[in-house]
Amino acid sequence: METDPWPLAPELPRPVIMDQRWTDAVFLHWRIPRPVAAAFMPGGVVPDEFDGSAWVGLIGFRMQGAGVGRGPGIPYFGRFNEINVRLYSREPDGTRGVVFLSLDASRLAVVLAARAAGIPYVWSQSSFRAASPADLSGDTANPAGPATGYSVRRFRGGARSDFAVIPQYDVGAADPLSVHLTARFGLHTRFRGQTLYVPNTHIPWPLFRAELTVLDDRLVGAVGITVSGAPESVLFSPGVRTQFGRPRVLNSVS
């Protein structure tokens, strides 16, 4: 299989403003036309394409140990499930990022604080799909391992999503598309009329192919993007620890 070297994370601008762990991450991705993605880009960035297409992702993970600066994780509020819909962005100088269209979380205080900073969090009820009793007992009918996934229901609007995968721990994912979709060290967002880039750093995701077993999603459609059929890319990662640094304003945006 063709592999693509994982790019080194840029040096994180100090000070560290947040430290957290992302675990049990499920990545589902579909191709979408470039003009569809372009309509959601903040000023100064364009869709970051791969193989002639833009990509939309539905990603679920467990936030753990989230804290301010280098301090310890905040009890209760620093631990929750997050399910996000995202696109991929690029600056004129080649800096790559993520553009979040929605982020569902169950901690209302976190949602309110993030929305005040321009991050489109939504208050939702969510659950983590862990191993079934058969998986835990070592059922040989499922040799690849237990299913992992997420279920989310929004308190307002009725949008929901259920998805789960079986990680294939013997099939690593280091192909160019997988690296393109996951080697992201920052996010682009609109805030008070400006485009900000918020950098982060982490080691390469330990990535594995995964088999999709459950998909009933309304979150991608809720942001105004239509996809059909199964996702082209299905990945799983046990997770990474990450830190966020000082944001910067894009020079090209007035």
C-alpha positions, 0 to 999 in steps of 0.5 A: 500500500502506498504510504504518505509520511505524516507531516511534523506538527509545527511548533506550537505558539506559546502559551499553551491555552488548552490541554486535552485527550481525544480517545476512541475516535471514529472518522467517517468521510464523504467526497463533496464538490468544491463549491459546496465546501467553499460556501462554508469557508471563513474569509482568507481560506479555501477548501483543501482538496484531495483527489479533485474533491473537497471532503466532509467528515463526521467524527466522534470521540471522547474528550478526556482531561480537558483543562486550561493551559497545562493544568489538570483536567477540569472535573466533570466539564473536561470529560464528554463525548463530542461529535462534529461535522467538519471540512478542510481548509487551506491558507494561501501559504499552504497552512492546513486546517479544519473548519467546524460546521457543528460540534455536539456536546453534552456539557452546556457550560462548555457549549456556551463558552465555546459559542461565545468564542465563535466555535459552533457547539450544540447542546446535545445528549450523547452516548458512547457505544462500547463493546457488547457483552458478546465482544467482552466475552471473546465471541469468535464471531467478531474476530476484528474486535468490538464495535465502537461508535456514538449516538447523539440527539440534539435538545433543539431541532431534532437532529440526531446521529448513530454510527459505529465501526469495528476497528481492524487493528491489523490493518493500519491506515497510512495512505495519502487520503487518511493522512490528508484527513487527519494530519490537521494541526489547527482550525480556522474559524470566524470571530468578530468579523475576522478569521482566526487560526487556532493551532494545536499539536499532537503525535501522529494519530495511530490510525486503523481501517474500520468496518462500518456497522451502523450509520443513521445520520442527520447531522451532516444534512443539518448543516446544509450538506447532502451526502449519499451512500456509505462514506468512502473513508472509515477510520478508527484511532485509540486517540492522542493527547493534544495541546492548543496554542495562541490563536492568530488573525489571518493577515489577508482578512481585514 
